[in-house]
Amino acid sequence: MARTSRHRKHVKRLNAIARERLLLSLKRKGKPLISSRILKLLAAAELPLQREAYQQKLHELLGE
């Protein structure tokens, strides 16, 4: 059974809703949004002082 474009859009929307609920839950509980392990890896990468470089590495580490 082939996946339709509408199915893919629906799955993307459901994933976005789940991600948003998770982030809101973490904020409500006062927990950090990014784990300390990820922050340590990001600091150890010795990236240049450019926001884009940090964003790219963060996406890479989070697997997004």
Secondary structure as GFF3:
##gff-version 3
##sequence-region A 1 64
A	DSSP	alpha_helix	5	29	.	.	.	ID=ss1
A	DSSP	alpha_helix	36	44	.	.	.	ID=ss2
A	DSSP	alpha_helix	51	62	.	.	.	ID=ss3
###
